Amino acid sequence: MSRTTPPRPLDVTALFPRLAPLARAATRLHPRAGSPSRYDSSVGGPLLWPAGEPWPHCDEPHTWDQVEAAFPLEEEREERGIPTREPGRPQQASDAEEAGEGAAGDMADADLPWPGGPMPMLPVAQLSARDVPLLRPPGGAEADLLQVLWCPFDHPDHPRTALFWRSASEVTDVLDAPPEPPGIEYPGYLPQPCLLAPEEITEYPHFLELDKETREQLADWSRWRAAGAVVDGSYAEAPQEFYTTRLSVAPGWKAGGWSRWGLTDPMPRVCSVCGTAMDPLLTIATTEWNSGTESWAPEGDQARDPLPPGVPPANYTRVVLAGGYSLQLHVCPVSEDHPHLELVQ
């Protein structure tokens, strides 16, 4: 289903021409619960993963307390009604089920990856260039599919992520049943399977990333008065807030665009290998919008999809990070082999 961001209240570059060369394209993903296949762009869906390629594991330490207190993965899926297999794939009984131990088994007796051992990672997102045309692998590599996974345990304050680029046409023998962790540290670390409705928009830098002169212009109420009734007098004391919440950086899951700030002031994002400035790749968001960014909610009744009781508004993926913030992944444009950057904001 198509989802469209309402037009911005005004053309900000007409009032502030200095912003025009800073415009960047971003793709809002608009995830909504569905039943993606491994061939779809998705959040939390199965991945088009080669059968002959090892499944990613997290090799960082996991404490006894983390693993023992984990939420069992299958119980969380059952509670949410998430299928345990890809639609259309026959159900295959596990060794535990054949032995009469039940579907999930007993976590205490399971073959767990205890501290010091590798932990299978969970799929977070799969994005195809056919759906997100601006998606390009670093360094000019020939790839049209981005796959993002994470360890569902904190390292130290949020899940550790892994990125993989590949050409979808080269995956002919697909891994049918990838390994999974026995549990997740928090229910919000299991993304709800979602289909996407990508939409390309234009963004401008966050107010705090602009140079001093442009910030001074945006904070000058007399300049905004030229926009008339579009900007009401409630913004007179801090007109830059109108820019920040309505005109600059879109909330929610997105690819590309500009970084969002708020938890901290802007900080350098440079490659630890070559020192090159890094580019925003993917924002993994807790909510698609909130009370301060409602103007970005897609038009139409279809944007008001019902959610179960207790789930925050616009939390369609059921991901909850760092108490409600977003995890922004940045990459070095020089090479996909250079480590990416994780930024919570």
CORFENNOR-V225223 format. One record per run of one state. SS is the DSSP state (alpha for helix, beta for strand, coil for the rest). FROM is the first residue (numbers start at 1). TO is the last residue. If there is no record, write none. Layout:
BEGIN
ss:SS from:FROM to:TO
ss:SS from:FROM to:TO
END
This chain:
BEGIN
ss:coil from:1 to:4
ss:beta from:5 to:5
ss:coil from:6 to:11
ss:alpha from:12 to:15
ss:coil from:16 to:16
ss:alpha from:17 to:22
ss:coil from:23 to:23
ss:beta from:24 to:28
ss:coil from:29 to:31
ss:beta from:32 to:33
ss:coil from:34 to:41
ss:beta from:42 to:43
ss:coil from:44 to:49
ss:beta from:50 to:50
ss:coil from:51 to:56
ss:beta from:57 to:58
ss:coil from:59 to:63
ss:alpha from:64 to:68
ss:coil from:69 to:70
ss:beta from:71 to:72
ss:alpha from:73 to:80
ss:coil from:81 to:94
ss:alpha from:95 to:98
ss:coil from:99 to:118
ss:beta from:119 to:120
ss:coil from:121 to:121
ss:beta from:122 to:128
ss:coil from:129 to:137
ss:alpha from:138 to:140
ss:coil from:141 to:144
ss:beta from:145 to:154
ss:coil from:155 to:158
ss:beta from:159 to:166
ss:coil from:167 to:167
ss:alpha from:168 to:170
ss:coil from:171 to:173
ss:beta from:174 to:174
ss:coil from:175 to:182
ss:beta from:183 to:184
ss:coil from:185 to:186
ss:alpha from:187 to:189
ss:coil from:190 to:193
ss:beta from:194 to:195
ss:coil from:196 to:198
ss:beta from:199 to:203
ss:coil from:204 to:206
ss:alpha from:207 to:209
ss:coil from:210 to:211
ss:alpha from:212 to:218
ss:coil from:219 to:220
ss:alpha from:221 to:230
ss:coil from:231 to:232
ss:alpha from:233 to:235
ss:coil from:236 to:239
ss:alpha from:240 to:248
ss:coil from:249 to:253
ss:beta from:254 to:256
ss:coil from:257 to:269
ss:beta from:270 to:270
ss:coil from:271 to:276
ss:beta from:277 to:284
ss:coil from:285 to:293
ss:alpha from:294 to:296
ss:coil from:297 to:297
ss:beta from:298 to:298
ss:coil from:299 to:300
ss:alpha from:301 to:303
ss:coil from:304 to:320
ss:beta from:321 to:321
ss:coil from:322 to:324
ss:beta from:325 to:325
ss:coil from:326 to:326
ss:beta from:327 to:332
ss:coil from:333 to:340
ss:beta from:341 to:344
ss:coil from:345 to:345
END
